[in-house]
Amino acid sequence: MTLVKWDPFRDLVNLHQRVSNQLTGTNDAYGTWVPPVDIFEKGDELVIRAEVPGLDKKEIDISVEDNRLVIQGERQREQEFSEDNAYRLERSFGSFVRSFMLPKTVDATKIAATYINGVLEITLPKAEAAKPRRVEIAAS
């Protein structure tokens, strides 16, 4: 009789992957992932910060079209081990796309991005016409 080692974590991961695949309609065992973002106003600009650890900046594409900012990329799984030897696989892999409508107050020609330590930061400067200005009251 052969003794088979039971691994409850492997069974749970397989179940999670099967349910996830059914719900998302994907055949990819690792599905898709969505990097979390923060969007906030800082001075005369809007800032979008996205967590995309493990990617090289060459694997991230940022585009602006029809007043929509699109961030997309793909995170590949490392091939340093076999799934048969894994006890737990929780990290998500695959392609992602995030899309944001830009307010009319943003100057799309001056959008800039930096990528440091797995955090992508996109600055969206406000157009000059959208910046508040002080109106002087004339004496009569």
C-alpha positions, 0 to 999 in steps of 0.5 A, a space after each residue: 500500500 502506498 502512503 500519500 501525503 495529504 496537504 490541506 493547503 493545496 486542496 484549498 488553493 485548488 478550490 479557490 482557483 477553480 471557483 475564481 476561474 468560474 466567477 471571472 470566466 478565465 482559464 488562467 489558473 492565476 486569473 487577473 489582479 487589480 493593483 490598489 490605487 490611491 487618488 488624492 489632490 496635492 496642491 495644484 495637481 491630482 496624484 494617482 498612486 498604484 501598488 505594482 510590486 514585482 514589475 519593471 517599469 518597462 512592463 507598465 504602460 500608461 496612456 491617455 485617450 479621450 480624457 481617460 487615463 489607462 494603466 496596464 501591465 502584466 506580472 509574471 509568476 516566477 518559475 523557480 519552483 513547481 506547483 507540485 512542490 508549493 504549499 501555498 500560492 496566494 500571490 496574484 499574477 497575470 495582466 491588469 488594466 485600470 482606467 480613470 476618467 480625467 476631470 476637465 481641469 487636468 492638463 493632459 499634456 503635462 502628465 508625468 509618472 515615476 516608479 519607485 520601490 513598487 509604487 507607481 505615482 502619476 501626477 496630473 497637473 491642473 490646467 491654468 484656467 482651473 486653478 483658483 485666482 484672486 480677483 481684486 476689487 476695484 475702488 469706486 
